[in-house]
Amino acid sequence: GTKIVLVIERDDRVDDRAEEVEAGIAMIYFEVAMHDIGLPGHWKTDDLSDADKYQIPENHFIGGYYTF
């Protein structure tokens, strides 16, 4: 399976909950676009344990993985 990783930059001016909401909004738009071009899939947000292998910068976090 193919996986696309959503990486969000942390902003000290925005609280963590707001950043999570913004990630969710991005996920919705992305999923709709993928479905529209014929690449349906789904988001996984429950198991992000392999985040270390992606070398995400310290001031970023993984919002989820889109798999299809």
N, CA, C and O atoms as a Tripos MOL2 file, in Angstrom:
@<TRIPOS>MOLECULE
protein
  272   271    68     0     0
PROTEIN
NO_CHARGES

@<TRIPOS>ATOM
      1 N           0.8120   -1.1920    0.0000 N.3       1 GLY1
      2 CA          0.0000    0.0000    0.0000 C.3       1 GLY1
      3 C           0.8470    1.2430    0.0000 C.2       1 GLY1
      4 O           1.9570    1.2640    0.5300 O.2       1 GLY1
      5 N           0.3190    2.2560   -0.5890 N.am      2 THR2
      6 CA          0.9940    3.5450   -0.6480 C.3       2 THR2
      7 C           0.5150    4.4190    0.4970 C.2       2 THR2
      8 O          -0.6550    4.3880    0.8790 O.2       2 THR2
      9 N           1.4470    5.2020    1.0410 N.am      3 LYS3
     10 CA          1.1400    6.0520    2.1930 C.3       3 LYS3
     11 C           1.6480    7.4560    1.9240 C.2       3 LYS3
     12 O           2.7830    7.6400    1.4840 O.2       3 LYS3
     13 N           0.8050    8.4470    2.1900 N.am      4 ILE4
     14 CA          1.2090    9.8520    2.1370 C.3       4 ILE4
     15 C           1.1360   10.3840    3.5600 C.2       4 ILE4
     16 O           0.1400   10.1910    4.2580 O.2       4 ILE4
     17 N           2.1940   11.0510    3.9790 N.am      5 VAL5
     18 CA          2.2990   11.5360    5.3540 C.3       5 VAL5
     19 C           1.9560   13.0220    5.3970 C.2       5 VAL5
     20 O           2.5400   13.8220    4.6660 O.2       5 VAL5
     21 N           1.0080   13.3830    6.2580 N.am      6 LEU6
     22 CA          0.6660   14.7880    6.4740 C.3       6 LEU6
     23 C           1.5350   15.3100    7.6130 C.2       6 LEU6
     24 O           1.4280   14.8470    8.7490 O.2       6 LEU6
     25 N           2.3950   16.2750    7.3000 N.am      7 VAL7
     26 CA          3.2950   16.8670    8.2950 C.3       7 VAL7
     27 C           2.8800   18.3160    8.5050 C.2       7 VAL7
     28 O           2.7320   19.0790    7.5500 O.2       7 VAL7
     29 N           2.6960   18.6800    9.7580 N.am      8 ILE8
     30 CA          2.2520   20.0200   10.1370 C.3       8 ILE8
     31 C           3.3500   20.7030   10.9410 C.2       8 ILE8
     32 O           3.9370   20.1040   11.8430 O.2       8 ILE8
     33 N           3.6210   21.9610   10.6070 N.am      9 GLU9
     34 CA          4.5910   22.7390   11.3710 C.3       9 GLU9
     35 C           3.9170   23.3190   12.6110 C.2       9 GLU9
     36 O           2.8400   23.9090   12.5280 O.2       9 GLU9
     37 N           4.5580   23.1460   13.7430 N.am     10 ARG10
     38 CA          4.0380   23.7260   14.9810 C.3      10 ARG10
     39 C           4.2560   25.2350   14.9780 C.2      10 ARG10
     40 O           5.2540   25.7320   14.4580 O.2      10 ARG10
     41 N           3.3120   25.9450   15.5630 N.am     11 ASP11
     42 CA          3.3870   27.4010   15.6570 C.3      11 ASP11
     43 C           3.1690   27.7690   17.1170 C.2      11 ASP11
     44 O           2.1230   27.4600   17.6890 O.2      11 ASP11
     45 N           4.1450   28.4210   17.7140 N.am     12 ASP12
     46 CA          4.0620   28.7780   19.1330 C.3      12 ASP12
     47 C           2.8960   29.7110   19.4370 C.2      12 ASP12
     48 O           2.4540   29.7930   20.5820 O.2      12 ASP12
     49 N           2.3940   30.4140   18.4230 N.am     13 ARG13
     50 CA          1.2830   31.3420   18.6280 C.3      13 ARG13
     51 C          -0.0740   30.6450   18.6170 C.2      13 ARG13
     52 O          -1.0910   31.2610   18.9360 O.2      13 ARG13
     53 N          -0.0940   29.3540   18.2480 N.am     14 VAL14
     54 CA         -1.3470   28.6010   18.1290 C.3      14 VAL14
     55 C          -1.2880   27.4270   19.1010 C.2      14 VAL14
     56 O          -0.2620   26.7530   19.1950 O.2      14 VAL14
     57 N          -2.3790   27.1780   19.8230 N.am     15 ASP15
     58 CA         -2.3530   26.0510   20.7640 C.3      15 ASP15
     59 C          -2.4680   24.7170   20.0100 C.2      15 ASP15
     60 O          -2.8920   24.6690   18.8550 O.2      15 ASP15
     61 N          -2.0800   23.6480   20.6930 N.am     16 ASP16
     62 CA         -2.0250   22.3250   20.0770 C.3      16 ASP16
     63 C          -3.3690   21.8790   19.5200 C.2      16 ASP16
     64 O          -3.4260   21.2800   18.4460 O.2      16 ASP16
     65 N          -4.4310   22.1590   20.2260 N.am     17 ARG17
     66 CA         -5.7660   21.7400   19.7790 C.3      17 ARG17
     67 C          -6.1380   22.4070   18.4600 C.2      17 ARG17
     68 O          -6.6990   21.7620   17.5740 O.2      17 ARG17
     69 N          -5.8300   23.6890   18.3250 N.am     18 ALA18
     70 CA         -6.1210   24.3940   17.0780 C.3      18 ALA18
     71 C          -5.3070   23.8240   15.9220 C.2      18 ALA18
     72 O          -5.8030   23.7310   14.7990 O.2      18 ALA18
     73 N          -4.0580   23.4420   16.1910 N.am     19 GLU19
     74 CA         -3.2360   22.8280   15.1460 C.3      19 GLU19
     75 C          -3.8260   21.4950   14.6990 C.2      19 GLU19
     76 O          -3.7980   21.1690   13.5120 O.2      19 GLU19
     77 N          -4.3570   20.7290   15.6420 N.am     20 GLU20
     78 CA         -4.9880   19.4510   15.3060 C.3      20 GLU20
     79 C          -6.2470   19.6700   14.4680 C.2      20 GLU20
     80 O          -6.5130   18.9070   13.5400 O.2      20 GLU20
     81 N          -7.0160   20.6990   14.7870 N.am     21 VAL21
     82 CA         -8.2080   21.0220   13.9990 C.3      21 VAL21
     83 C          -7.7970   21.4150   12.5780 C.2      21 VAL21
     84 O          -8.4180   20.9810   11.6080 O.2      21 VAL21
     85 N          -6.7550   22.2320   12.4580 N.am     22 GLU22
     86 CA         -6.2730   22.6290   11.1380 C.3      22 GLU22
     87 C          -5.7890   21.4210   10.3370 C.2      22 GLU22
     88 O          -6.0070   21.3490    9.1280 O.2      22 GLU22
     89 N          -5.1350   20.4780   11.0050 N.am     23 ALA23
     90 CA         -4.7050   19.2520   10.3240 C.3      23 ALA23
     91 C          -5.9230   18.4780    9.8310 C.2      23 ALA23
     92 O          -5.9100   17.9430    8.7220 O.2      23 ALA23
     93 N          -6.9610   18.4160   10.6360 N.am     24 GLY24
     94 CA         -8.1850   17.7230   10.2420 C.3      24 GLY24
     95 C          -8.8410   18.3540    9.0260 C.2      24 GLY24
     96 O          -9.3490   17.6480    8.1560 O.2      24 GLY24
     97 N          -8.8320   19.6650    8.9610 N.am     25 ILE25
     98 CA         -9.4000   20.3660    7.8070 C.3      25 ILE25
     99 C          -8.5860   20.0400    6.5530 C.2      25 ILE25
    100 O          -9.1500   19.7700    5.4930 O.2      25 ILE25
    101 N          -7.2690   20.0670    6.6800 N.am     26 ALA26
    102 CA         -6.4130   19.7180    5.5420 C.3      26 ALA26
    103 C          -6.6760   18.2830    5.0910 C.2      26 ALA26
    104 O          -6.6860   17.9980    3.8930 O.2      26 ALA26
    105 N          -6.8880   17.3850    6.0430 N.am     27 MET27
    106 CA         -7.1730   15.9840    5.7120 C.3      27 MET27
    107 C          -8.4520   15.8450    4.8900 C.2      27 MET27
    108 O          -8.5020   15.0870    3.9220 O.2      27 MET27
    109 N          -9.4720   16.5810    5.2860 N.am     28 ILE28
    110 CA        -10.7540   16.5040    4.5710 C.3      28 ILE28
    111 C         -10.5830   16.9690    3.1290 C.2      28 ILE28
    112 O         -11.0080   16.2800    2.2020 O.2      28 ILE28
    113 N          -9.9680   18.1260    2.9330 N.am     29 TYR29
    114 CA         -9.7640   18.6440    1.5790 C.3      29 TYR29
    115 C          -8.9110   17.6860    0.7410 C.2      29 TYR29
    116 O          -9.2050   17.4450   -0.4300 O.2      29 TYR29
    117 N          -7.8660   17.1510    1.3460 N.am     30 PHE30
    118 CA         -6.9890   16.2310    0.6300 C.3      30 PHE30
    119 C          -7.7380   14.9680    0.2220 C.2      30 PHE30
    120 O          -7.6180   14.5070   -0.9130 O.2      30 PHE30
    121 N          -8.5120   14.4080    1.1570 N.am     31 GLU31
    122 CA         -9.2530   13.1820    0.8600 C.3      31 GLU31
    123 C         -10.2700   13.4060   -0.2630 C.2      31 GLU31
    124 O         -10.4080   12.5570   -1.1440 O.2      31 GLU31
    125 N         -10.9710   14.5200   -0.2410 N.am     32 VAL32
    126 CA        -11.9320   14.8300   -1.3040 C.3      32 VAL32
    127 C         -11.2070   14.9320   -2.6480 C.2      32 VAL32
    128 O         -11.6800   14.3900   -3.6470 O.2      32 VAL32
    129 N         -10.0740   15.6140   -2.6780 N.am     33 ALA33
    130 CA         -9.3130   15.7530   -3.9200 C.3      33 ALA33
    131 C          -8.8330   14.3950   -4.4350 C.2      33 ALA33
    132 O          -8.8980   14.1260   -5.6340 O.2      33 ALA33
    133 N          -8.3570   13.5530   -3.5420 N.am     34 MET34
    134 CA         -7.8810   12.2280   -3.9520 C.3      34 MET34
    135 C          -9.0270   11.3870   -4.5120 C.2      34 MET34
    136 O          -8.8580   10.6980   -5.5180 O.2      34 MET34
    137 N         -10.1670   11.4400   -3.8770 N.am     35 HIS35
    138 CA        -11.3310   10.7010   -4.3740 C.3      35 HIS35
    139 C         -11.7480   11.2300   -5.7470 C.2      35 HIS35
    140 O         -12.1110   10.4520   -6.6300 O.2      35 HIS35
    141 N         -11.6970   12.5410   -5.9240 N.am     36 ASP36
    142 CA        -12.0920   13.1510   -7.1960 C.3      36 ASP36
    143 C         -11.2010   12.7200   -8.3560 C.2      36 ASP36
    144 O         -11.6640   12.6450   -9.4950 O.2      36 ASP36
    145 N          -9.9240   12.4340   -8.0800 N.am     37 ILE37
    146 CA         -9.0300   12.0080   -9.1620 C.3      37 ILE37
    147 C          -8.9160   10.4870   -9.2550 C.2      37 ILE37
    148 O          -8.0950    9.9620  -10.0080 O.2      37 ILE37
    149 N          -9.7430    9.7930   -8.4870 N.am     38 GLY38
    150 CA         -9.7930    8.3410   -8.5930 C.3      38 GLY38
    151 C          -8.8190    7.5870   -7.7190 C.2      38 GLY38
    152 O          -8.4830    6.4410   -8.0170 O.2      38 GLY38
    153 N          -8.3600    8.2020   -6.6510 N.am     39 LEU39
    154 CA         -7.4480    7.5370   -5.7180 C.3      39 LEU39
    155 C          -8.0610    7.5020   -4.3200 C.2      39 LEU39
    156 O          -7.5490    8.1380   -3.3990 O.2      39 LEU39
    157 N          -9.1500    6.7660   -4.1640 N.am     40 PRO40
    158 CA         -9.7850    6.7260   -2.8450 C.3      40 PRO40
    159 C          -8.8950    6.0240   -1.8210 C.2      40 PRO40
    160 O          -8.1650    5.0830   -2.1320 O.2      40 PRO40
    161 N          -8.9850    6.5050   -0.6310 N.am     41 GLY41
    162 CA         -8.2240    5.9190    0.4720 C.3      41 GLY41
    163 C          -8.8170    6.3860    1.7740 C.2      41 GLY41
    164 O          -9.9730    6.8060    1.8260 O.2      41 GLY41
    165 N          -8.0300    6.3140    2.8270 N.am     42 HIS42
    166 CA         -8.5080    6.7570    4.1270 C.3      42 HIS42
    167 C          -7.3310    7.2260    4.9760 C.2      42 HIS42
    168 O          -6.1760    6.8840    4.7180 O.2      42 HIS42
    169 N          -7.6530    8.0080    5.9840 N.am     43 TRP43
    170 CA         -6.6540    8.5210    6.9100 C.3      43 TRP43
    171 C          -6.4790    7.5800    8.0880 C.2      43 TRP43
    172 O          -7.4480    7.0040    8.5830 O.2      43 TRP43
    173 N          -5.2460    7.4290    8.5290 N.am     44 LYS44
    174 CA         -4.9390    6.7040    9.7620 C.3      44 LYS44
    175 C          -4.2890    7.7080   10.7020 C.2      44 LYS44
    176 O          -3.2770    8.3260   10.3710 O.2      44 LYS44
    177 N          -4.8730    7.8580   11.8540 N.am     45 THR45
    178 CA         -4.3290    8.7880   12.8480 C.3      45 THR45
    179 C          -4.0780    8.1130   14.1890 C.2      45 THR45
    180 O          -3.5690    8.7400   15.1180 O.2      45 THR45
    181 N          -4.4320    6.8470   14.2880 N.am     46 ASP46
    182 CA         -4.3590    6.1710   15.5790 C.3      46 ASP46
    183 C          -2.9930    5.5610   15.8710 C.2      46 ASP46
    184 O          -2.6290    5.4290   17.0400 O.2      46 ASP46
    185 N          -2.2250    5.1860   14.8520 N.am     47 ASP47
    186 CA         -0.9220    4.5540   15.0870 C.3      47 ASP47
    187 C           0.1410    5.3130   14.3180 C.2      47 ASP47
    188 O           0.3600    5.0620   13.1330 O.2      47 ASP47
    189 N           0.7940    6.2310   14.9870 N.am     48 LEU48
    190 CA          1.8460    7.0260   14.3710 C.3      48 LEU48
    191 C           3.2020    6.6420   14.9540 C.2      48 LEU48
    192 O           4.1120    7.4690   15.0130 O.2      48 LEU48
    193 N           3.3350    5.3960   15.3810 N.am     49 SER49
    194 CA          4.5290    4.9470   16.0870 C.3      49 SER49
    195 C           5.7790    4.9070   15.2150 C.2      49 SER49
    196 O           6.8890    4.9040   15.7470 O.2      49 SER49
    197 N           5.6330    4.8780   13.8940 N.am     50 ASP50
    198 CA          6.8110    4.8290   13.0380 C.3      50 ASP50
    199 C           7.2390    6.2080   12.5440 C.2      50 ASP50
    200 O           7.9450    6.3160   11.5420 O.2      50 ASP50
    201 N           6.8220    7.2450   13.2320 N.am     51 ALA51
    202 CA          7.1210    8.6220   12.8220 C.3      51 ALA51
    203 C           8.6220    8.8880   12.7520 C.2      51 ALA51
    204 O           9.0610    9.7060   11.9440 O.2      51 ALA51
    205 N           9.4060    8.2210   13.5730 N.am     52 ASP52
    206 CA         10.8480    8.4650   13.6050 C.3      52 ASP52
    207 C          11.5250    8.1530   12.2760 C.2      52 ASP52
    208 O          12.5330    8.7760   11.9430 O.2      52 ASP52
    209 N          11.0050    7.2210   11.5250 N.am     53 LYS53
    210 CA         11.6630    6.8500   10.2690 C.3      53 LYS53
    211 C          11.5200    7.9080    9.1790 C.2      53 LYS53
    212 O          12.1890    7.8180    8.1500 O.2      53 LYS53
    213 N          10.6670    8.9030    9.3820 N.am     54 TYR54
    214 CA         10.4560    9.9410    8.3840 C.3      54 TYR54
    215 C          11.3030   11.1860    8.6010 C.2      54 TYR54
    216 O          11.2310   12.1160    7.7970 O.2      54 TYR54
    217 N          12.0930   11.2340    9.6490 N.am     55 GLN55
    218 CA         12.9860   12.3530    9.9520 C.3      55 GLN55
    219 C          12.2420   13.6960    9.9470 C.2      55 GLN55
    220 O          12.6540   14.6530    9.2900 O.2      55 GLN55
    221 N          11.1560   13.7370   10.6850 N.am     56 ILE56
    222 CA         10.3590   14.9540   10.7980 C.3      56 ILE56
    223 C          11.1120   15.9520   11.6760 C.2      56 ILE56
    224 O          11.5760   15.5840   12.7550 O.2      56 ILE56
    225 N          11.2450   17.2110   11.2370 N.am     57 PRO57
    226 CA         11.9290   18.2070   12.0710 C.3      57 PRO57
    227 C          11.2500   18.3580   13.4290 C.2      57 PRO57
    228 O          10.0650   18.0560   13.5730 O.2      57 PRO57
    229 N          11.9930   18.8180   14.4070 N.am     58 GLU58
    230 CA         11.4980   18.9210   15.7800 C.3      58 GLU58
    231 C          10.2620   19.8020   15.9190 C.2      58 GLU58
    232 O           9.4130   19.5280   16.7660 O.2      58 GLU58
    233 N          10.1410   20.8280   15.1290 N.am     59 ASN59
    234 CA          9.0110   21.7560   15.2850 C.3      59 ASN59
    235 C           7.8280   21.3590   14.3850 C.2      59 ASN59
    236 O           7.0040   22.2050   14.0360 O.2      59 ASN59
    237 N           7.7480   20.0990   14.0180 N.am     60 HIS60
    238 CA          6.6640   19.5780   13.1930 C.3      60 HIS60
    239 C           6.0610   18.3340   13.8520 C.2      60 HIS60
    240 O           6.6700   17.7290   14.7350 O.2      60 HIS60
    241 N           4.8600   17.9640   13.4120 N.am     61 PHE61
    242 CA          4.2780   16.7120   13.8810 C.3      61 PHE61
    243 C           3.5260   16.0590   12.7300 C.2      61 PHE61
    244 O           3.1310   16.7240   11.7730 O.2      61 PHE61
    245 N           3.3360   14.7560   12.8360 N.am     62 ILE62
    246 CA          2.5780   14.0200   11.8290 C.3      62 ILE62
    247 C           1.1210   14.0680   12.2200 C.2      62 ILE62
    248 O           0.7420   13.6490   13.3130 O.2      62 ILE62
    249 N           0.2980   14.5900   11.3060 N.am     63 GLY63
    250 CA         -1.1440   14.6500   11.5450 C.3      63 GLY63
    251 C          -1.8190   13.3280   11.2390 C.2      63 GLY63
    252 O          -2.8360   12.9890   11.8440 O.2      63 GLY63
    253 N          -1.2580   12.5860   10.3070 N.am     64 GLY64
    254 CA         -1.8190   11.2960    9.9390 C.3      64 GLY64
    255 C          -1.2100   10.7750    8.6610 C.2      64 GLY64
    256 O          -0.4030   11.4440    8.0150 O.2      64 GLY64
    257 N          -1.6130    9.5560    8.3040 N.am     65 TYR65
    258 CA         -1.1710    8.9120    7.0700 C.3      65 TYR65
    259 C          -2.3930    8.6740    6.1990 C.2      65 TYR65
    260 O          -3.4060    8.1580    6.6720 O.2      65 TYR65
    261 N          -2.3030    9.0470    4.9350 N.am     66 TYR66
    262 CA         -3.3550    8.7360    3.9750 C.3      66 TYR66
    263 C          -2.8920    7.4920    3.2210 C.2      66 TYR66
    264 O          -1.8430    7.5040    2.5770 O.2      66 TYR66
    265 N          -3.6620    6.4410    3.3010 N.am     67 THR67
    266 CA         -3.2900    5.1860    2.6420 C.3      67 THR67
    267 C          -4.3090    4.8480    1.5700 C.2      67 THR67
    268 O          -5.5090    5.0740    1.7290 O.2      67 THR67
    269 N          -3.7960    4.2940    0.4640 N.am     68 PHE68
    270 CA         -4.6670    3.8640   -0.6210 C.3      68 PHE68
    271 C          -4.0520    2.7070   -1.3550 C.2      68 PHE68
    272 O          -4.6400    2.2000   -2.3110 O.2      68 PHE68
@<TRIPOS>BOND
     1     1     2 1
     2     2     3 1
     3     3     4 2
     4     3     5 am
     5     5     6 1
     6     6     7 1
     7     7     8 2
     8     7     9 am
     9     9    10 1
    10    10    11 1
    11    11    12 2
    12    11    13 am
    13    13    14 1
    14    14    15 1
    15    15    16 2
    16    15    17 am
    17    17    18 1
    18    18    19 1
    19    19    20 2
    20    19    21 am
    21    21    22 1
    22    22    23 1
    23    23    24 2
    24    23    25 am
    25    25    26 1
    26    26    27 1
    27    27    28 2
    28    27    29 am
    29    29    30 1
    30    30    31 1
    31    31    32 2
    32    31    33 am
    33    33    34 1
    34    34    35 1
    35    35    36 2
    36    35    37 am
    37    37    38 1
    38    38    39 1
    39    39    40 2
    40    39    41 am
    41    41    42 1
    42    42    43 1
    43    43    44 2
    44    43    45 am
    45    45    46 1
    46    46    47 1
    47    47    48 2
    48    47    49 am
    49    49    50 1
    50    50    51 1
    51    51    52 2
    52    51    53 am
    53    53    54 1
    54    54    55 1
    55    55    56 2
    56    55    57 am
    57    57    58 1
    58    58    59 1
    59    59    60 2
    60    59    61 am
    61    61    62 1
    62    62    63 1
    63    63    64 2
    64    63    65 am
    65    65    66 1
    66    66    67 1
    67    67    68 2
    68    67    69 am
    69    69    70 1
    70    70    71 1
    71    71    72 2
    72    71    73 am
    73    73    74 1
    74    74    75 1
    75    75    76 2
    76    75    77 am
    77    77    78 1
    78    78    79 1
    79    79    80 2
    80    79    81 am
    81    81    82 1
    82    82    83 1
    83    83    84 2
    84    83    85 am
    85    85    86 1
    86    86    87 1
    87    87    88 2
    88    87    89 am
    89    89    90 1
    90    90    91 1
    91    91    92 2
    92    91    93 am
    93    93    94 1
    94    94    95 1
    95    95    96 2
    96    95    97 am
    97    97    98 1
    98    98    99 1
    99    99   100 2
   100    99   101 am
   101   101   102 1
   102   102   103 1
   103   103   104 2
   104   103   105 am
   105   105   106 1
   106   106   107 1
   107   107   108 2
   108   107   109 am
   109   109   110 1
   110   110   111 1
   111   111   112 2
   112   111   113 am
   113   113   114 1
   114   114   115 1
   115   115   116 2
   116   115   117 am
   117   117   118 1
   118   118   119 1
   119   119   120 2
   120   119   121 am
   121   121   122 1
   122   122   123 1
   123   123   124 2
   124   123   125 am
   125   125   126 1
   126   126   127 1
   127   127   128 2
   128   127   129 am
   129   129   130 1
   130   130   131 1
   131   131   132 2
   132   131   133 am
   133   133   134 1
   134   134   135 1
   135   135   136 2
   136   135   137 am
   137   137   138 1
   138   138   139 1
   139   139   140 2
   140   139   141 am
   141   141   142 1
   142   142   143 1
   143   143   144 2
   144   143   145 am
   145   145   146 1
   146   146   147 1
   147   147   148 2
   148   147   149 am
   149   149   150 1
   150   150   151 1
   151   151   152 2
   152   151   153 am
   153   153   154 1
   154   154   155 1
   155   155   156 2
   156   155   157 am
   157   157   158 1
   158   158   159 1
   159   159   160 2
   160   159   161 am
   161   161   162 1
   162   162   163 1
   163   163   164 2
   164   163   165 am
   165   165   166 1
   166   166   167 1
   167   167   168 2
   168   167   169 am
   169   169   170 1
   170   170   171 1
   171   171   172 2
   172   171   173 am
   173   173   174 1
   174   174   175 1
   175   175   176 2
   176   175   177 am
   177   177   178 1
   178   178   179 1
   179   179   180 2
   180   179   181 am
   181   181   182 1
   182   182   183 1
   183   183   184 2
   184   183   185 am
   185   185   186 1
   186   186   187 1
   187   187   188 2
   188   187   189 am
   189   189   190 1
   190   190   191 1
   191   191   192 2
   192   191   193 am
   193   193   194 1
   194   194   195 1
   195   195   196 2
   196   195   197 am
   197   197   198 1
   198   198   199 1
   199   199   200 2
   200   199   201 am
   201   201   202 1
   202   202   203 1
   203   203   204 2
   204   203   205 am
   205   205   206 1
   206   206   207 1
   207   207   208 2
   208   207   209 am
   209   209   210 1
   210   210   211 1
   211   211   212 2
   212   211   213 am
   213   213   214 1
   214   214   215 1
   215   215   216 2
   216   215   217 am
   217   217   218 1
   218   218   219 1
   219   219   220 2
   220   219   221 am
   221   221   222 1
   222   222   223 1
   223   223   224 2
   224   223   225 am
   225   225   226 1
   226   226   227 1
   227   227   228 2
   228   227   229 am
   229   229   230 1
   230   230   231 1
   231   231   232 2
   232   231   233 am
   233   233   234 1
   234   234   235 1
   235   235   236 2
   236   235   237 am
   237   237   238 1
   238   238   239 1
   239   239   240 2
   240   239   241 am
   241   241   242 1
   242   242   243 1
   243   243   244 2
   244   243   245 am
   245   245   246 1
   246   246   247 1
   247   247   248 2
   248   247   249 am
   249   249   250 1
   250   250   251 1
   251   251   252 2
   252   251   253 am
   253   253   254 1
   254   254   255 1
   255   255   256 2
   256   255   257 am
   257   257   258 1
   258   258   259 1
   259   259   260 2
   260   259   261 am
   261   261   262 1
   262   262   263 1
   263   263   264 2
   264   263   265 am
   265   265   266 1
   266   266   267 1
   267   267   268 2
   268   267   269 am
   269   269   270 1
   270   270   271 1
   271   271   272 2
@<TRIPOS>SUBSTRUCTURE
     1 GLY1         2 RESIDUE 1 A GLY
     2 THR2         6 RESIDUE 1 A THR
     3 LYS3        10 RESIDUE 1 A LYS
     4 ILE4        14 RESIDUE 1 A ILE
     5 VAL5        18 RESIDUE 1 A VAL
     6 LEU6        22 RESIDUE 1 A LEU
     7 VAL7        26 RESIDUE 1 A VAL
     8 ILE8        30 RESIDUE 1 A ILE
     9 GLU9        34 RESIDUE 1 A GLU
    10 ARG10       38 RESIDUE 1 A ARG
    11 ASP11       42 RESIDUE 1 A ASP
    12 ASP12       46 RESIDUE 1 A ASP
    13 ARG13       50 RESIDUE 1 A ARG
    14 VAL14       54 RESIDUE 1 A VAL
    15 ASP15       58 RESIDUE 1 A ASP
    16 ASP16       62 RESIDUE 1 A ASP
    17 ARG17       66 RESIDUE 1 A ARG
    18 ALA18       70 RESIDUE 1 A ALA
    19 GLU19       74 RESIDUE 1 A GLU
    20 GLU20       78 RESIDUE 1 A GLU
    21 VAL21       82 RESIDUE 1 A VAL
    22 GLU22       86 RESIDUE 1 A GLU
    23 ALA23       90 RESIDUE 1 A ALA
    24 GLY24       94 RESIDUE 1 A GLY
    25 ILE25       98 RESIDUE 1 A ILE
    26 ALA26      102 RESIDUE 1 A ALA
    27 MET27      106 RESIDUE 1 A MET
    28 ILE28      110 RESIDUE 1 A ILE
    29 TYR29      114 RESIDUE 1 A TYR
    30 PHE30      118 RESIDUE 1 A PHE
    31 GLU31      122 RESIDUE 1 A GLU
    32 VAL32      126 RESIDUE 1 A VAL
    33 ALA33      130 RESIDUE 1 A ALA
    34 MET34      134 RESIDUE 1 A MET
    35 HIS35      138 RESIDUE 1 A HIS
    36 ASP36      142 RESIDUE 1 A ASP
    37 ILE37      146 RESIDUE 1 A ILE
    38 GLY38      150 RESIDUE 1 A GLY
    39 LEU39      154 RESIDUE 1 A LEU
    40 PRO40      158 RESIDUE 1 A PRO
    41 GLY41      162 RESIDUE 1 A GLY
    42 HIS42      166 RESIDUE 1 A HIS
    43 TRP43      170 RESIDUE 1 A TRP
    44 LYS44      174 RESIDUE 1 A LYS
    45 THR45      178 RESIDUE 1 A THR
    46 ASP46      182 RESIDUE 1 A ASP
    47 ASP47      186 RESIDUE 1 A ASP
    48 LEU48      190 RESIDUE 1 A LEU
    49 SER49      194 RESIDUE 1 A SER
    50 ASP50      198 RESIDUE 1 A ASP
    51 ALA51      202 RESIDUE 1 A ALA
    52 ASP52      206 RESIDUE 1 A ASP
    53 LYS53      210 RESIDUE 1 A LYS
    54 TYR54      214 RESIDUE 1 A TYR
    55 GLN55      218 RESIDUE 1 A GLN
    56 ILE56      222 RESIDUE 1 A ILE
    57 PRO57      226 RESIDUE 1 A PRO
    58 GLU58      230 RESIDUE 1 A GLU
    59 ASN59      234 RESIDUE 1 A ASN
    60 HIS60      238 RESIDUE 1 A HIS
    61 PHE61      242 RESIDUE 1 A PHE
    62 ILE62      246 RESIDUE 1 A ILE
    63 GLY63      250 RESIDUE 1 A GLY
    64 GLY64      254 RESIDUE 1 A GLY
    65 TYR65      258 RESIDUE 1 A TYR
    66 TYR66      262 RESIDUE 1 A TYR
    67 THR67      266 RESIDUE 1 A THR
    68 PHE68      270 RESIDUE 1 A PHE
